[in-house]
Amino acid sequence: MMTFDFDDLIGETTTCDKKEAVELSHPKSWLKSVSAFANGDGGLLLFGVKEDNTPVGIENVQYVSEKISELVKSRLDPIPVFRMEIRKIAGKNIIALDVEKGFQSPYFYVGDGGHYAFVRVGNESVPADAQTLRQLAVNGMGKTFDIIFSSENFSDYKFSVLNGKFQEVTGHPLSEKDFKSFSLISNTGK
């Protein structure tokens, strides 16, 4: 069971979004937040709550929660890890959708004729730019840019500044063996 203190969730933030209603016929309006939360640090999406934190409730809460679950599973690729709860706040039924930080990014919203990855910027879910999309893809492979080997040949470059600094500190020049031990080149020389 997820825990949160409703009274502490003031406004919308990088990890909290609120929707007064669930737009089942236009799910992109809220599924982009699910994509953004999975592509970021995770987050909480509250349905039946105004931006000013006023609970307005959701009618047919069981049906709507099932539709939310179906849409997350059918419109996000891959499917992020999420938990959903129905809570009664101030006598109103709200739906809390807790989306975990994903480890298979990028998480795409699938609809409107394409695949779209979103990220949170402040309190908004915005389309990921090309650089962010590349970083999400690298992160999803369990790698970072600094451990991806280049297709360039090591022998085509001099590394004179690095070599000079290394020699100044250690008293000897860098060898190919040193570059390999620092994981700066692979065994294939790239």
Sequence and secondary structure as in RCSB ss.txt:
>XXXX:A:sequence
MMTFDFDDLIGETTTCDKKEAVELSHPKSWLKSVSAFANGDGGLLLFGVKEDNTPVGIENVQYVSEKISELVKSR
LDPIPVFRMEIRKIAGKNIIALDVEKGFQSPYFYVGDGGHYAFVRVGNESVPADAQTLRQLAVNGMGKTFDIIFS
SENFSDYKFSVLNGKFQEVTGHPLSEKDFKSFSLISNTGK
>XXXX:A:secstr
     GGG  S BTTEEEESS  SSSTHHHHHHHHHHHHTT EEEEESB TTS B   TTHHHHHHHHHHHHHHH
EES   EEEEEEEETTEEEEEEEE   SS   EEEETTEEEEEEEETTEEEE  HHHHHHHHHHHTT  GGGS  
SS GGG   HHHHHHHHHHHSS   HHHHHHTTSS TT  
